[in-house]
Amino acid sequence: MSELTAGAAGARHAGADHLFGLRKTWWDPAPGIEMVQIHFAWTPPDGEPDWESAESRVMTPGELSRLRTAVLEVPRELDGSREYLLHHFFYVVRGTEWVSSPVFTEEVVTREVTWTDETGDWTHVGIGWGVSPGAPGLAAPNYTAAAMDGLTFEDAGAGAPPEPSPIHEFVRAQPLPHVFRGLVWGPRGADVRYVVHLVRAGSPRPEEDAEAWEDNGGAGWTITL
Amino acid sequence: MSWYYPKGWTDQEDGVEQVLIHYACTPPGQYPDWSWGHGSRVLEDRGGYPRTRLKVLRMPREVWDMEHGWSTPEYRFHYYFEVFQDGARWTTDLFSEDIVYRDLEYVDDHGWATNICIYWSVGDWGAPVYSPMEDPRFPADSEFRSTRYYSYWDKDRFHHDKFHMLQAMERPHRWQARMYGPRGATLVQQYHIGRMHPPEEKDEFWLGPDGRSAPGGNWWVQHL
């Protein structure tokens, strides 16, 4: 890898990554636990984590329970692949005693969510989604800007763009129905709950621009990874 | 390893459906090309009235400066919020902050400690970070460097060998590590100190200006 390539990779890593949030939980088995850290790293399939350069987060407790949580910020893509391994372990301190959990390895995979716009009302569709480790409210919220079939410059795995791209005419030129596809991520076997965000932007008459949420009556939709 | 920066939002009106933060990091004095790689994250709805929202961002310890061909630990953090409200979207102004660092040194006159971390967080204790400390004289290639501690599965061996390596070093031991945050902000900070060897002397605590405490019990405030 050249220095420039490494630098560019470093720059992307530095602040321009596309990430998603994945909440992890820990239940204190007894009172008096002072510290719980989660250490995590990602590798390609069959890779071994380099724990020295791994990430970590402090798992903070709720006010009234022994439940601790932390949201891991992990990549949407690793070495050109959207599927990879996520490794983590817990490090726990109580008094002068410590314990490390075994290393858990999960396969991060994607699933495609589609939304069909029969009438061509919307120029952009987003997927609001999250993987819950328990109660639905624990899911860390994420957003994917879906790609419309026929618009080859769009990416089904992108995060929210800096602003809605000016593609009103491109969208209108496509035959109906318009099919939007967006990716969601999480550990294999996990349930992903999602809602759909509909945006009309760049209309010739700006007052016709709008956005709305489709959430299946508040329940959202669920798919299993 | 990264550090963590909480960015919050308080709804000023009803009807806010979702808030995103768009952000990018650049070397000092530069501005981002938003069309080429930026981060966007959804703020978590924390409820309450007025409703508050929060995202804890994973932040880099350095940013690559393509212009100069080096990495810089001090950089610019640019961000704005995108708000979906009442069927429309709007964005805030663009904000930019200087991200700076503060190096801390803990002087252990008697060579008592075997493990020290800075325990710190930007603003309050909402997004704490442990930064392992090391005396710069400690061998860079040693398997007993503090950054290798957590994943070193034979902790007894680590404690034993590190203790003896430290005992062989002239005192005082000067443990060092780095914290980060936006210029002008405050950091809350303790030390997490352990003497993990010999076993009969094992001791571990969090230290603030008023002495030993629980994590976040009493702390220093550092101004960046």
Interface residues (C-beta under 8 A of the other chain):
Chain A: E3 L4 G7 A8 G10 A11 R12 H13 A14 G15 A16 D17 H18 L19 G21 E34 M35 Q37 H39 W51 E52 S53 A54 E55 S56 R57 V58 T60 V71 E73 F89 Y91 V93 G95 T96 W98 S100 G128 A140 P141 N142 Y143 G159 A160 P161 P162 E163 P164 H197 V199 A201 D209 A210 E211 A212 W213
Chain B: M1 S2 Y4 E17 Q18 L20 H22 Y23 A24 C25 T26 W34 S35 W36 G37 H38 G39 S40 R41 V42 L43 E44 D45 V56 L57 R58 M59 P60 E62 V63 W64 M66 G69 S71 Y75 F77 E82 F84 G87 A88 R89 T91 W125 G126 P128 V129 Y130 R145 T147 R148 Y150 S151 W153 K155 H192 G194 K202 D203 E204 W206 A214 P215
